[in-house]
């Protein structure tokens, strides 16, 4: 099972103890009210109150009472959708869907317990208010506060309201009102369906480093010191991505070659992590471009002098075939073979292979070489058009541009990045410098229209 899904189950499990405590407290309050008023509390209302108390406890447990690993405030509405679209991974789409689903029970329980909750505007206000309260509590707790969560939670509450009101209207034999309850769920389903259909129909995938929001560059003075050509075409390549079975087979074969067992396996979107937590080594494998790194490994018997021949022979022990034409160099405790857009017929090699032995004798091998096959040449933006996108603030990552008044573009290069479908596609990289920033910055602009 995907480890993000397991993580969600762990979150819910950790919230059950808090929910049980909330149910006990709520039950005690209900009993006290009944004794004080010497009346009967309707069983239906009591059950709904206990369910609502337990539900709210779980919500607070998985949102406010846990550390999310990040902090800050996101006020860019729709950022979560743009990030999910760019990376197109299970984790990011599940994050959106679960933020919606988290408030669906509120939309179901509140109208059943509170008559005013059957009015859509009261439900909208209730869902929005609870979500806003949670986001503010997360802000003061040092967790991430996100305007998208506010939208998704409120939407989830309204979807739950639509579900319960659909049943109530059908029971009341009011088909017209029942049909109206299907409008919002239908619209949400159409949006999700349209997004996934559009992704399947497009030829190439999406780029992780595509812009997620447009920066305000209206007050920036731009200076371009590099030449911008009028090239408008570039080749596209493809790497055949691994699936889960292929990734497992590769990892087990690599561990067998070094004579070590691999008892621990984790899956994160397009990545597999394999290893032995009792002492290593660890393998991180990217499914999309087939790059990997092997770390925390005891150094094998190494030659006294590291040269290209020795390194190639060393890599053969790991089943690594090195194409001809890669450049050899050493850098401190690392020995590298590098290729920059090295073409052999229709096959492209781009990246590096690096092995390192540190002063403590830990051996690591990083295989960052992308091997891709030519697909075809496609029309792309010219560097001038890409520079215009840059100056309009439509680049990744636009956060660098904040509080900047002057920017000098010192370089423009066409590099390649793997997309979400395994295509190796061109991307413009602009090197930016500013008197207001202590360091230069590489800004990415997709070359595709």
C-alpha positions in Angstrom: 0.0 0.0 0.0 1.2 3.6 -0.7 2.9 4.9 2.4 0.9 8.1 2.4 -2.3 6.1 2.7 -0.8 4.2 5.6 0.2 7.6 7.2 -3.5 8.7 6.9 -4.6 5.5 8.7 -2.1 6.2 11.5 -3.4 9.8 11.8 -7.0 8.5 12.2 -5.9 5.8 14.6 -4.1 8.4 16.8 -7.2 10.5 16.8 -9.4 7.7 18.1 -8.2 8.0 21.7 -9.0 11.8 21.6 -12.4 10.9 20.1 -13.1 8.4 22.8 -12.3 10.9 25.5 -14.5 13.5 23.8 -17.4 11.0 23.6 -17.0 10.2 27.3 -17.0 13.9 28.2 -20.0 14.6 26.0 -21.8 11.6 27.4 -21.2 12.9 31.0 -22.6 16.3 30.0 -25.7 14.7 28.5 -26.3 12.6 31.6 -25.8 15.7 33.8 -28.3 17.7 31.8 -30.8 14.9 31.9 -30.5 14.6 35.7 -30.7 18.3 36.2 -33.8 18.8 34.0 -35.3 15.5 35.2 -36.4 14.9 31.7 -35.7 12.4 28.9 -33.1 13.1 26.3 -34.2 11.8 22.9 -32.0 8.8 22.0 -31.5 10.0 18.4 -30.3 13.4 19.6 -28.0 11.8 22.2 -26.4 9.5 19.6 -25.9 12.4 17.1 -24.4 14.6 19.8 -21.9 11.8 20.7 -21.0 11.3 17.1 -20.5 15.0 16.5 -18.3 15.3 19.6 -16.2 12.3 18.5 -15.9 13.7 15.0 -14.8 17.2 16.1 -12.2 15.5 18.4 -10.8 13.6 15.4 -10.7 16.8 13.3 -8.8 18.7 16.0 -6.4 15.8 16.5 -5.4 15.5 12.8 -5.2 19.2 12.2 -4.3 21.3 15.3 -2.8 18.7 17.7 -0.2 17.3 15.4 2.9 18.9 13.9 2.6 19.0 10.1 6.3 19.5 9.5 5.7 22.9 7.9 4.7 26.4 8.9 3.7 29.6 7.3 0.7 31.1 5.6 -0.5 30.5 2.0 -2.9 33.1 0.7 -2.7 32.1 -3.0 -6.1 30.6 -3.6 -5.8 27.5 -5.9 -2.1 26.9 -5.1 -2.9 23.3 -3.9 -4.6 22.6 -7.3 -1.7 24.0 -9.3 0.9 22.1 -7.3 -1.2 18.9 -7.7 -1.5 19.5 -11.4 2.2 20.2 -11.9 3.4 17.1 -10.0 0.3 15.0 -10.6 1.0 12.6 -7.8 -1.4 10.5 -5.7 -0.3 12.3 -2.5 -1.1 15.8 -3.6 -4.5 14.9 -5.1 -5.4 12.8 -2.0 -4.5 15.8 0.1 -7.1 17.9 -1.7 -9.7 15.2 -1.7 -9.2 14.4 2.0 -9.4 18.1 3.0 -12.8 18.1 1.3 -13.8 14.8 2.8 -12.7 15.8 6.3 -15.7 18.1 6.7 -18.3 15.9 4.9 -19.4 14.4 8.3 -20.0 17.9 9.7 -22.4 18.6 6.8 -24.2 15.3 7.6 -24.4 15.5 11.4 -25.2 19.2 11.9 -28.5 19.3 9.9 -29.7 16.1 11.7 -28.9 17.6 15.1 -29.7 21.2 14.5 -32.8 22.2 12.6 -31.3 25.5 11.4 -28.5 23.5 9.9 -30.9 22.4 7.1 -30.7 25.9 5.7 -27.8 26.1 3.2 -26.6 29.4 4.4 -26.4 28.3 8.0 -24.5 25.2 6.9 -22.1 27.3 4.8 -21.5 29.6 7.7 -20.9 26.7 10.1 -18.5 24.9 7.8 -16.6 28.1 7.0 -16.4 29.2 10.7 -15.1 25.9 11.9 -12.5 25.7 9.2 -11.4 29.3 9.8 -11.1 28.6 13.5 -8.9 25.6 12.8 -6.7 27.5 10.4 -6.2 30.3 13.0 -5.3 27.7 15.7 -2.8 26.1 13.3 -1.3 29.5 12.7 -0.7 30.0 16.4 0.4 26.4 16.9 3.2 26.9 14.3 1.6 24.7 11.6 0.7 25.6 8.0 -2.3 27.9 7.5 -3.7 27.6 4.0 -6.5 29.4 2.3 -7.1 26.4 0.1 -7.8 24.3 3.2 -10.5 26.8 4.1 -12.1 26.4 0.7 -11.9 22.7 0.6 -13.2 22.2 4.2 -16.2 24.5 3.5 -16.9 22.6 0.2 -16.8 19.3 2.1 -19.3 20.5 4.6 -21.6 21.6 1.8 -21.2 18.2 0.1 -22.2 16.5 3.3 -25.2 18.8 3.6 -26.2 18.0 0.0 -26.1 14.3 0.8 -28.2 14.4 3.9 -30.7 16.9 2.4 -31.1 14.7 -0.7 -32.2 11.9 1.5 -34.5 14.1 3.6 -36.1 15.7 0.5 -36.7 12.3 -1.1 -38.3 11.0 2.1 -40.5 14.1 2.1 -41.4 13.4 -1.6 -40.0 16.7 -2.9 -38.2 15.6 -6.1 -37.5 19.2 -7.2 -35.6 20.1 -4.1 -33.9 16.7 -4.1 -32.6 17.3 -7.7 -31.3 20.7 -6.5 -29.2 18.9 -3.9 -27.3 17.1 -6.8 -26.0 20.4 -8.4 -23.0 20.9 -6.2 -21.8 17.3 -6.1 -22.3 17.1 -9.8 -20.2 20.2 -10.4 -17.4 18.9 -8.1 -17.4 15.6 -9.9 -17.3 17.4 -13.3 -14.3 19.5 -12.2 -12.3 16.5 -11.0 -13.3 14.4 -14.0 -12.4 17.3 -16.3 -8.9 17.7 -14.7 -8.0 14.0 -14.9 -9.5 13.7 -18.5 -7.5 16.7 -19.6 -4.3 15.2 -18.2 -4.9 11.8 -19.9 -5.6 13.5 -23.3 -2.5 15.7 -23.4 0.5 14.1 -25.1 3.2 15.2 -22.6 3.2 15.3 -18.8 3.4 18.2 -16.4 6.5 19.7 -14.9 7.1 19.9 -11.1 9.0 23.2 -11.6 6.3 24.9 -13.6 4.9 28.2 -12.1 2.4 27.8 -9.3 1.4 31.4 -9.0 2.2 34.7 -10.7 4.5 37.1 -8.8 3.9 40.8 -8.7 6.8 42.2 -10.9 5.1 45.5 -11.6 7.7 47.4 -9.6 10.8 45.5 -10.8 13.3 47.0 -13.2 14.7 44.4 -15.5 18.1 44.3 -17.2 19.0 41.5 -19.6 22.7 41.0 -20.1 22.6 37.7 -22.0 21.8 37.0 -25.7 18.3 35.8 -26.5 18.1 33.9 -29.8 15.0 33.2 -31.8 15.1 29.4 -31.6 11.6 28.0 -31.6 12.0 24.2 -31.8 13.7 21.6 -29.7 13.6 17.8 -29.5 11.6 15.9 -26.8 12.9 12.6 -25.4 11.2 9.9 -23.3 12.3 7.7 -20.4 10.4 4.5 -19.9 9.2 4.9 -16.3 9.4 2.1 -13.8 6.3 0.7 -12.2 6.2 -0.6 -8.6 7.1 -4.2 -9.6 10.0 -3.0 -11.8 11.3 -0.7 -9.0 11.2 -3.6 -6.6 13.0 -5.9 -9.0 15.7 -3.3 -9.6 16.2 -2.7 -5.9 16.4 -6.4 -5.0 18.9 -7.0 -7.8 21.1 -4.2 -6.6 21.0 -5.4 -3.0 21.9 -8.9 -4.2 24.9 -7.6 -6.0 26.3 -6.0 -2.8 25.4 -9.0 -0.7 22.9 -7.2 1.6 19.3 -7.9 2.6 16.5 -5.4 2.2 13.8 -5.8 4.9 12.4 -2.3 4.7 10.5 -0.9 1.7 8.6 2.4 1.5 6.7 4.0 -1.4 6.2 7.7 -1.8 4.5 8.8 -5.0 7.1 8.1 -7.8 9.8 7.0 -5.4 10.8 3.8 -3.6 13.0 3.8 -0.5 14.6 0.4 0.3 17.1 -0.4 3.0 18.0 -1.9 6.3 17.3 0.3 9.3 19.6 -1.8 11.4 22.6 -0.3 9.7 22.0 0.4 6.0 22.5 0.7 3.1 19.6 2.7 1.7 18.4 3.0 -1.8 16.3 5.9 -3.1 14.9 5.2 -6.5 12.9 7.6 -8.7 10.5 5.7 -10.9 10.1 8.4 -13.6 13.7 9.0 -14.7 15.2 5.8 -13.2 17.8 7.8 -11.2 18.9 6.4 -7.8 21.3 6.8 -4.9 22.8 4.2 -2.7 24.0 5.5 0.7 25.3 4.4 4.1 27.2 1.5 2.6 30.5 0.0 3.7 33.3 0.8 1.2 34.2 -2.1 -1.1 37.9 -2.9 -1.8 39.0 0.2 -3.8 41.9 0.8 -6.1 44.8 2.9 -4.8 44.5 5.3 -7.7 41.1 6.4 -9.0 41.0 7.0 -12.7 38.3 6.6 -15.4 39.2 3.0 -16.0 39.1 2.1 -12.4 35.8 3.9 -11.8 34.2 2.1 -14.8 35.4 -1.3 -13.5 34.1 -0.4 -10.0 30.6 0.6 -11.4 30.3 -2.7 -13.3 30.1 -4.5 -9.9 26.8 -2.6 -9.4 25.5 -3.5 -12.9 26.1 0.1 -14.1 26.9 0.4 -17.7 28.6 3.6 -18.6 28.2 5.0 -22.1 31.3 6.1 -24.0 31.9 9.8 -24.2 31.2 10.7 -20.5 33.8 13.0 -19.0 35.7 11.9 -15.9 36.7 14.2 -13.1 37.5 14.1 -9.4 36.2 16.6 -6.7 37.6 16.1 -3.2 36.4 12.7 -2.0 34.2 12.1 -5.1 34.9 10.6 -8.5 32.4 11.5 -11.3 31.5 10.7 -14.8 29.4 13.4 -16.5 27.4 13.8 -19.7 25.7 17.0 -20.9 23.1 16.1 -23.5 25.3 13.4 -24.9 23.7 11.9 -28.0 24.3 8.4 -29.4 22.0 8.0 -32.4 18.4 8.4 -31.0 19.5 7.9 -27.4 20.3 10.8 -25.1 22.5 10.6 -21.9 22.3 13.6 -19.6 23.5 13.8 -16.0 26.2 12.2 -13.9 27.4 9.1 -12.0 29.2 10.0 -8.7 30.8 7.8 -6.2 32.1 9.2 -2.9 34.0 7.8 0.1 34.1 10.1 3.1 36.6 10.3 5.8 34.7 7.8 8.0 34.7 5.2 5.2 31.1 5.6 4.3 30.6 4.7 0.6 27.8 6.3 -1.5 26.9 5.9 -5.2 24.6 8.4 -6.9 23.3 7.5 -10.3 21.9 10.8 -11.8 22.2 9.8 -15.4 19.0 10.1 -17.4 18.9 7.8 -20.5 16.1 8.8 -22.9 15.0 8.0 -26.4 14.2 10.7 -29.0 10.5 11.2 -29.6 10.3 14.1 -32.0 11.1 17.8 -32.4 8.4 20.2 -31.2 7.7 23.9 -31.4 8.6 25.8 -28.2 8.7 29.4 -27.0 11.6 31.4 -28.1 14.0 32.7 -25.5 12.5 36.2 -26.0 9.0 34.9 -25.3 10.2 33.0 -22.3 11.9 36.1 -21.0 8.6 38.0 -21.3 6.9 35.3 -19.2 9.8 35.7 -16.7 9.3 39.5 -16.5 5.6 39.0 -16.1 6.2 37.0 -12.9 5.2 33.7 -14.5 8.1 31.5 -13.4 9.1 29.1 -10.7 9.7 29.9 -7.9 8.3 33.4 -7.8 8.9 33.9 -4.0 12.4 35.0 -4.7 11.1 38.2 -6.4 9.5 39.6 -3.2 10.9 42.9 -2.1 13.2 43.1 -5.2 13.4 46.3 -7.1 16.1 45.5 -9.7 16.9 42.2 -11.4 19.6 41.5 -13.9 19.3 38.4 -16.1 22.8 37.1 -16.5 22.2 33.9 -18.4 19.6 32.0 -20.3 19.9 28.2 -21.0 17.7 25.5 -22.4 17.9 22.5 -20.1 15.8 19.3 -19.8 13.6 18.1 -17.0 11.5 14.9 -16.6 7.8 15.4 -16.6 5.0 13.5 -14.9 4.6 11.1 -17.8 8.3 10.3 -18.2 9.0 12.7 -21.1 12.3 14.6 -20.9 11.2 18.1 -22.1 12.9 21.4 -22.6 12.8 24.1 -19.9 14.3 27.6 -20.0 16.6 28.5 -17.0 17.3 32.1 -16.3 20.0 33.1 -13.8 18.9 36.2 -11.9 20.9 38.6 -9.8 19.7 41.5 -7.7 21.4 44.1 -5.4 18.6 43.3 -2.9 19.5 39.6 -2.8 22.8 38.1 -1.5 22.8 35.2 -4.0 21.8 34.6 -7.6 18.7 32.5 -8.4 17.7 30.2 -11.2 14.2 30.8 -12.4 12.5 28.1 -14.6 10.1 28.9 -17.4 8.5 25.9 -19.3 9.5 25.9 -23.0 6.1 24.5 -24.1 3.2 26.8 -24.9 
